[in-house]
Amino acid sequence: MQLNTVIFDMDGLLIDSEPCWQEAGMETLLQFNVTLTPVQYHHTTGLRTREWLDYWFTHFGIGKETIPAAEAALHKNVIQKIKDKAAPLPGIHEVLEFFKARHFRIGLATSSPLSLVQVVVDKLDIAPYFETVASAEHLPYGKPHPQVYMDCIRQLSANPIQCLAFEDSFNGLIAAKAARMKCVAVPVQDQAHLPKWGAADLKLNSLLEFGEAQLAEL
């Protein structure tokens, strides 16, 4: 069936916010005398903040009663960092215009809280492109569970097999595929060589690489 709907992830795909998340996350864990390696950090990219904290607090034996306060502080910290210094990633306006010109329904599905979504879409001036925004903030499970994508698909009145997702994280890729969507992966450069991205329908180095030929491949 022909694709007619596209759903984008946000952090690390539309805006270069992953360094801000990493910085804020590392600063949070440092309060508990924990430092992650880059490999450890990338392993949990795409998880919601509470799940990210729960994973590492479990791993390092940190008392979980501190998670709610740590989550609130991390969110406040990362929102300020993104406001101050996160830059748009190459190709966002071009790819959004590409799908708008072809009358695709366009949505956004993110693990991030809606408070951050508002900051990002305002900063990038992209709010008018999206018919709907779905956040996993208050769902029972976040990515790699497909619920946030399923919710976005339902809000767009779309058929999942006619939907295309764009993701930068492997957890997001799993979520999109579990929702029965096609998925284009745009991983960070130092992760792009890993064989796991073979699970994607298409892998790109940048959103700028997506065009008519790539759409036809899918």
N, C-alpha and C positions, 0 to 999 in steps of 0.2 A: 504493500500500500504506500501511496505517496506521502512523504512527510509534509505536515502543515503547521506544526507547533514546535517551538524551541523554548527550552528552559535553561537558564543560566545559574550556576553557582555564583557566589559573590567574592568571598575572601580568597585572594591569591589568583583569581581568574580575571575579575574586572578591575580590581584595585590591588596594588602591591602592599597589602596589609599583613601578609604572613610574617614579615620581619617584626612588625609591631606586636602581633600576637606572640611570637616567639620571645621577644624582649620582655613583654609583660608577664608571660608565663614563667620565664626563667627568674624574673625578679620576685615573683610569688614564691617559687620553690626555694630560692636562696634564703628566704626567711626561715625555712626549715632545714637549712644547711644541705640542700640537694642541688646538684648541677647535672643537667642532661647533656649527653653527647648529641651532635647533630642527627645521627642515625636514630637514636632514641626519640628525639623530638619528631622527626618526620614519620615515624611509626604511628603516631597518634594524631597527625594532621587530619582535620576534617571532623573530629569529634566535637561535641558541644563542650562548653567550658566545664560544666559539672562532671561530665563523664571523663574528660581529660584529667581533672583534678582527682577524681575517684580512682582512675587507673594508676596514676603515679603515687598517690597517697598509699594505695594498697601495695604497690611495688616496693616502696621505701618504708613501709610500716609507720606512716604518719597518722595520728589520730584523726578520724573522719569528722569528729564534732566541729572541727575548724573549717570544714569545706564551705558552708554557706557564707561566712565572712570573707574567706579567701576568694570565692567566686565574685562577690559584689565588688571587692577591691580590684580584682583583675579586670572586670568589665569597665569600671571607671577609668582605670589606668589605660586600657587599650583604646577606648573611645577617644581619650585625649590625645594619645599618640597618633591615631589615624587622622584626627582632625588636623594635627600639627604638621605631619610629615608624609603620610601615605600618598603615593602618586598613582594616577591611572595607569593601567597596563596597556601596552601598544595594541591597537586594533579594536578597542571596545566600541567606539562610535561607528567605525566602519562595519563591523559585524552586525551591530544592531540595525544600522541603516540597510544593510544587505537583506536581512530578514523582513524588515518593515516594508521594503520595496516589493517583496514577494508575497506580501499579505499573510505572513505567518502570525499566528497568535504567539505572544511572547510573555514568558513568566520568569520569575526568579524564585529559587528554592535554596534556602541557606540554613546552616546550623546556628548562625549567629542570632542574637536577640534583635527584635524589631527596632529597638532604640538605636542600635548600630546601623541597621539597614537604612534608616532615615538619614543618618549622618553621611553614609556613603553615597546614596543616590542624589542627595543634595550637593555634596562635594563634586560629584562627577557630572551633575546636571543630566541625569538619564531617567529620571522618574517617568516622564511621558511615554517611554518605550514599553513599560511593563503594564500588562492588563491586570496582573495579580502578583502578589508576593506571598510566599509560604515560608514560615519559619518553624524550625523544629524546637524552638525555645521551650514550649510547654507540652510537647508531645511525650508520650511514655518512653520512646526511643528516638535517638537521632541517627544520622548517618553512621555506619553503613546500612542501617534499617531503611527501607524504601518509603516509609510513611510520608515524609515531607514532599517527596516527588509525587506520590500518589495523591496527596492533598492538592498540590499545584495543578496536576492534570485534571482533577475533578473541578477545581475552580475555573479552569479554562474550558470546561466541557469538551475535553479532547479524548482521543483514543490513544492509549500509551504506545501502540505500535506505529503510530504516526507522529510520535514525539522524538525530538532530538535533545539530548542534554550536553552541556559543556561543563567539564570539571577539571580541576587541577589536582585534586587529591585522590588517592586510591580508595579511601573510604567512600568518597562521593561517587566514584566510578562504580563501585559495588552496589551502592544504593540505586543508582540510575539503571543499571542492568537488571537488578532485582525487580524494579518497577516495569520491566519489559520495554525499556526505551533503547534507542541507539545512543551511543555516547562518544563524544569527541573529547580526548584527554589533552590537556595543555600543561604537562608537569613542569615543575621548576627545573632549571637547567641541570643542577647536580644530581637530580633523580631520574632524568629522562632516559638514561641508558638502561635502566633496570628492566628485566624481562616481564615483570608484572603488568606493564602497560600494554602488553599484547592482548589483554582482556578488552581493551577499548576497540571500537569500530574504526577509529582513526586517531592517530597521535600527531600533534602539531607542536612546533617550537613556539608559536605565537598565534594569537587570534588573527594577526595580519595575513597569515597563510591561508585562511579559509575564504573560499570563493565558489564560483559556479562549478568548477571541476571537482572540488571536494564534496559539494552537495550531491553531485551526480554519482560519486563513489558510494554514497550511503543509500 
